[in-house]
């Protein structure tokens, strides 16, 4: 009796495995490829300013509530990123590779999720193409190797749309629960998750008012309940959202008229052959979209509302209120563009030509990653905080002089290298420059390090120090700088010797995407 019951209980499992054998095998294979591309050289780049803020405010120095308070009041971002980083730091070791592991895992998961979204919205073939294109997409690889929320919000964006498409098809309340439980962490990952939910509401609204494909009343009821549940789960963060909406001063600039063209180039790897290839595929999809069957036309509407609404809201807000649109924030629309390109490939009549186009895009992406412009994996494109910290420690191994810098450098000087430096307030404006001068003059060693990174020193503060203290050591590397100032009563600076202030040193650095020519080092 017991044996027959065990056999009966095993049959549904075996049946499920047979039905989903291809999905399991393909997900495993594409996941391994995506993991190789996202874990390769994961620790090569130094952690840059935003990543270091993530690690600093999610470190042991702050309680959970202090971290959440920082997200709401200072960083103006949802807290899920910091809470994940906090949990990970409690069990991991310091370092670039270790710090980025969770976000690389989210990136790999996002690639696998693209298969299920493509399969649910269009067909298994489209799902396969979408996962392959996403696995090799340079933009997605880059932000899967960053300890920020971009791979996280990408993953939950894809999952929420997968369950929404399934909910519209099945009308199942269980799918509604799954949608809400994926939309909520999307909202807690990044504020552009709100743009995604807005696009999903627009999509659902069009379906509800459609005469040809209007869902059954039970489906409409479950969709409404799913959105309501997601709103309830997000409601504890609404006061912080209201506070952030009142911000009237931010570093992001207004987007140019050609912003989407510029963003599209960044999404697809910036290389002309990749940009043109993806643009032709998306154009092919748009041309043929009107000839599709009713179900696919509904999902065409899903993709159109996804891209348009998620870009239009922050674009309009950038002109009527506060600018808030940059390419890495809009990573939430990249899955829709990948699906359009994948459907463009799937619509090709000849299988041999479909395979040729897919292989060509994959090869071109690999060329972009490994060879073009010295290759992504061998080019330093982030602010080298690590290298500057190592240089300071080498110059001052006994920590004779205090360090004036922001919390970002504290990660490398204290957490990684365990140096006994005194981390003081950063020197950005005159108040910090005066404090630095008084501290150096009154100290026994009559000296101190001034480390500058993402934010430059104001010209008047720089001149204040240069005319009163002697700079005896100085190191500059790609928007970071370290200077050892000492007090010398006999020092009389020559007016011509005071270095003129460049435009880069006069203003905060802002978005790292417009960096110009990057610093390079030899390949490892």
Secondary structure in CASP SS format (residue, H / E / C, confidence):
PFRMAT SS
TARGET T0000
AUTHOR 0000-0000-0000
METHOD secondary structure of the structure
MODEL  1
X C 1.00
X H 1.00
X H 1.00
X H 1.00
X H 1.00
X H 1.00
X H 1.00
X H 1.00
X H 1.00
X H 1.00
X H 1.00
X H 1.00
X H 1.00
X H 1.00
X H 1.00
X H 1.00
X H 1.00
X H 1.00
X H 1.00
X C 1.00
X H 1.00
X H 1.00
X H 1.00
X H 1.00
X H 1.00
X H 1.00
X H 1.00
X H 1.00
X H 1.00
X H 1.00
X H 1.00
X H 1.00
X H 1.00
X H 1.00
X H 1.00
X H 1.00
X H 1.00
X H 1.00
X H 1.00
X C 1.00
X C 1.00
X C 1.00
X C 1.00
X C 1.00
X C 1.00
X C 1.00
X C 1.00
X C 1.00
X H 1.00
X H 1.00
X H 1.00
X H 1.00
X H 1.00
X H 1.00
X H 1.00
X H 1.00
X H 1.00
X C 1.00
X C 1.00
X C 1.00
X C 1.00
X C 1.00
X C 1.00
X H 1.00
X H 1.00
X H 1.00
X H 1.00
X H 1.00
X H 1.00
X H 1.00
X H 1.00
X H 1.00
X H 1.00
X H 1.00
X H 1.00
X C 1.00
X C 1.00
X C 1.00
X C 1.00
X H 1.00
X H 1.00
X H 1.00
X H 1.00
X H 1.00
X H 1.00
X H 1.00
X H 1.00
X H 1.00
X H 1.00
X C 1.00
X C 1.00
X C 1.00
X C 1.00
X C 1.00
X C 1.00
X H 1.00
X H 1.00
X H 1.00
X H 1.00
X H 1.00
X H 1.00
X H 1.00
X H 1.00
X H 1.00
X H 1.00
X H 1.00
X H 1.00
X H 1.00
X H 1.00
X H 1.00
X H 1.00
X H 1.00
X H 1.00
X H 1.00
X H 1.00
X H 1.00
X H 1.00
X H 1.00
X H 1.00
X H 1.00
X H 1.00
X C 1.00
X C 1.00
X H 1.00
X H 1.00
X H 1.00
X H 1.00
X H 1.00
X H 1.00
X H 1.00
X H 1.00
X H 1.00
X H 1.00
X H 1.00
X H 1.00
X H 1.00
X C 1.00
X H 1.00
X H 1.00
X H 1.00
X H 1.00
X H 1.00
X H 1.00
X H 1.00
X C 1.00
X C 1.00
X C 1.00
X C 1.00
X C 1.00
X H 1.00
X H 1.00
X H 1.00
X H 1.00
X H 1.00
X H 1.00
X H 1.00
X H 1.00
X H 1.00
X H 1.00
X H 1.00
X H 1.00
X H 1.00
X H 1.00
X H 1.00
X H 1.00
X H 1.00
X H 1.00
X H 1.00
X H 1.00
X H 1.00
X C 1.00
X C 1.00
X H 1.00
X H 1.00
X H 1.00
X H 1.00
X H 1.00
X H 1.00
X H 1.00
X H 1.00
X H 1.00
X H 1.00
X H 1.00
X H 1.00
X H 1.00
X H 1.00
X H 1.00
X H 1.00
X H 1.00
X C 1.00
X C 1.00
X C 1.00
X H 1.00
X H 1.00
X H 1.00
X H 1.00
X H 1.00
X H 1.00
X H 1.00
X H 1.00
X H 1.00
X H 1.00
X H 1.00
X H 1.00
X H 1.00
X H 1.00
X H 1.00
X H 1.00
X H 1.00
X C 1.00
X C 1.00
X C 1.00
X C 1.00
X C 1.00
X C 1.00
X C 1.00
X H 1.00
X H 1.00
X H 1.00
X H 1.00
X H 1.00
X H 1.00
X H 1.00
X H 1.00
X H 1.00
X H 1.00
X H 1.00
X H 1.00
X H 1.00
X H 1.00
X H 1.00
X H 1.00
X H 1.00
X H 1.00
X H 1.00
X H 1.00
X H 1.00
X H 1.00
X H 1.00
X H 1.00
X H 1.00
X H 1.00
X H 1.00
X H 1.00
X H 1.00
X C 1.00
X C 1.00
X C 1.00
X C 1.00
X C 1.00
X C 1.00
X C 1.00
X C 1.00
X C 1.00
X C 1.00
X C 1.00
X C 1.00
X C 1.00
X H 1.00
X H 1.00
X H 1.00
X H 1.00
X H 1.00
X H 1.00
X H 1.00
X H 1.00
X H 1.00
X C 1.00
X C 1.00
X C 1.00
X C 1.00
X H 1.00
X H 1.00
X H 1.00
X H 1.00
X H 1.00
X H 1.00
X H 1.00
X H 1.00
X H 1.00
X H 1.00
X H 1.00
X H 1.00
X H 1.00
X H 1.00
X H 1.00
X H 1.00
X H 1.00
X H 1.00
X H 1.00
X H 1.00
X C 1.00
X C 1.00
X H 1.00
X H 1.00
X H 1.00
X H 1.00
X H 1.00
X H 1.00
X H 1.00
X H 1.00
X H 1.00
X H 1.00
X H 1.00
X H 1.00
X H 1.00
X H 1.00
X H 1.00
X H 1.00
X H 1.00
X H 1.00
X H 1.00
X H 1.00
X H 1.00
X H 1.00
X H 1.00
X H 1.00
X H 1.00
X H 1.00
X H 1.00
X C 1.00
X C 1.00
X C 1.00
X C 1.00
X C 1.00
X C 1.00
X C 1.00
X C 1.00
X H 1.00
X H 1.00
X H 1.00
X H 1.00
X H 1.00
X H 1.00
X H 1.00
X H 1.00
X H 1.00
X H 1.00
X H 1.00
X H 1.00
X H 1.00
X H 1.00
X H 1.00
X H 1.00
X H 1.00
X H 1.00
X C 1.00
X C 1.00
X C 1.00
X C 1.00
X H 1.00
X H 1.00
X H 1.00
X H 1.00
X H 1.00
X H 1.00
X H 1.00
X H 1.00
X H 1.00
X H 1.00
X H 1.00
X H 1.00
X H 1.00
X H 1.00
X H 1.00
X H 1.00
X H 1.00
X H 1.00
X H 1.00
X H 1.00
X C 1.00
X H 1.00
X H 1.00
X H 1.00
X C 1.00
X H 1.00
X H 1.00
X H 1.00
X C 1.00
X C 1.00
X C 1.00
X C 1.00
X C 1.00
X C 1.00
X H 1.00
X H 1.00
X H 1.00
X H 1.00
X H 1.00
X H 1.00
X H 1.00
X H 1.00
X H 1.00
X H 1.00
X H 1.00
X C 1.00
X C 1.00
X C 1.00
X C 1.00
X C 1.00
X C 1.00
X E 1.00
X E 1.00
X E 1.00
X C 1.00
X C 1.00
X H 1.00
X H 1.00
X H 1.00
X H 1.00
X H 1.00
X H 1.00
X H 1.00
X H 1.00
X H 1.00
X H 1.00
X C 1.00
X C 1.00
X C 1.00
X C 1.00
X C 1.00
X C 1.00
X E 1.00
X E 1.00
X C 1.00
X C 1.00
X C 1.00
X C 1.00
X C 1.00
X H 1.00
X H 1.00
X H 1.00
X H 1.00
X H 1.00
X H 1.00
X H 1.00
X H 1.00
X H 1.00
X H 1.00
X H 1.00
X H 1.00
X H 1.00
X C 1.00
X C 1.00
X C 1.00
X C 1.00
X E 1.00
X E 1.00
X E 1.00
X E 1.00
X E 1.00
X E 1.00
X C 1.00
X C 1.00
X C 1.00
X C 1.00
X C 1.00
X C 1.00
X H 1.00
X H 1.00
X H 1.00
X H 1.00
X H 1.00
X H 1.00
X H 1.00
X H 1.00
X C 1.00
X C 1.00
X C 1.00
X E 1.00
X E 1.00
X E 1.00
X E 1.00
X E 1.00
X E 1.00
X E 1.00
X E 1.00
X C 1.00
X C 1.00
X E 1.00
X E 1.00
X E 1.00
X E 1.00
X E 1.00
X E 1.00
X E 1.00
X C 1.00
X C 1.00
X C 1.00
X C 1.00
X C 1.00
X C 1.00
X C 1.00
X C 1.00
X H 1.00
X H 1.00
X H 1.00
X C 1.00
X C 1.00
X C 1.00
X C 1.00
X C 1.00
X H 1.00
X H 1.00
X H 1.00
X H 1.00
X C 1.00
X C 1.00
X C 1.00
X C 1.00
X C 1.00
X C 1.00
X C 1.00
X C 1.00
X C 1.00
X C 1.00
X C 1.00
X C 1.00
X C 1.00
X C 1.00
X C 1.00
X C 1.00
X C 1.00
X C 1.00
END
